[in-house]
Amino acid sequence: MNVGFDLINNKLIIRIDGDIDHHTCEEIRTKIDNEIMRRNPKSIIFDMKNVNFMDSSGIGVIIGRYKLIMDKGGIAAMVNVKPQIKRVYDICGLKKIIPIYETETQAVQNI
């Protein structure tokens, strides 16, 4: 599991490489929170290209970071969401609060 970051137009791109589950969620949460505190982005974009599995702990990580950025007046989005992740996303109701874009460029332009 690895987490990488890019900052584009004050929007933090969060690139997660690996599963987001109860084994990895604490490390992912800590890395993302540290980067948000360090860079103070306006919005965040989760790039899910290299995520093949996400359980309820992963949903907690996403919702927690969404709340963190919303408290700062920002927006969250997701890109490159695979069908198995989208199914979890839809079931949990994330689609009501975090939009999915096809590409990173679309997300950066629209949030």
N, C-alpha and C positions, 0 to 999 in steps of 0.2 A: 504494500500500500504506500502510495506517495501522493502528496498534495503540492501542486505548483500554482504560481500566481503570476498574473500580468495585470497592469493597470493601464486602461485605455479610456481616455476622456473622463477621468475620475471614477471609472467603473471597474471594480475589482473582478477579474476573471479568476474563478476558482476551478482549477483542473484537478479532478480527483481520479487517481489511477488505481483501481482495485475495488473490492467490495466495501460497502458501507454497512457494517453489521455490529453486533455487540462486542466483537473482538477489536474492531478498529475505530469505533465511533469517538471514543475519548481522545485519541491522538488526532483524529481529523478535526474535532471540535476545537481543541487547543490550538492547532496550527492556524485554523481559519480565524479564530478570535484574536490571536496575536497579530495576524496580518491586518485585520480590520482596525485594531487599535493603532498599529504602526502607520498605516497609510491613510486612515480616515476617509474611505471612499464614499461617494454619494450613493452608489448602488452596487449590488453584487450580482454576478452571473455565474451559476453553477454549470460547468461544462462536464456533462455526464458521459462523454464519448467512451471512456475506458472503465465505466462502471457496469458490471454485468449482474450484480445482485445488491439489493438493498432491503433490509428488514425494518421492523418498527424502530429500532435504535437509529437507523439511518434517517428515517422520517423525522425523528426527534432532532437530529443534527440540523437538517434542512429547516425545520420550523423554528428552531432556536436562533439560527443565523438570520432567518427572515425577520423575526421579532427584533433582533438586535439592530438590524439596518433600518427597519421601520421606525424604531424609537429615535433614530437620528434623522428621520425625514426622508429616507431613501426607499428604494424599490429593489426587489429581488426577481430574478428570472432564471430559466433553465434552458440549456441548448443540448443538442445531440443526445436526446433521450431515447434509449432503446425500448422496443416494445415491452419487454418484461419489467422494466423500470416504470414505464408509462402506466402499466396496469396497476402497480402499487400506488403510483401518484394519483391516478383517478379514483381508486377505491378509498384512499385516505382523505380525499377532498382537497388535495393541494391545488388542483386546477382552479379552484375558486379564488386562490390568493397569489399564486405564483405562475405567471404565464410561461409557456414553452415557445421558443422560437426555433426555427429550423437551423439557423446559422448564428454564429457569434456576431457577425456583422449586423444581422437583423436585430439581435438583442441590444447591441450597443447603440444602434440608431433609434430604437423604440422605447427604451426605458430611461 
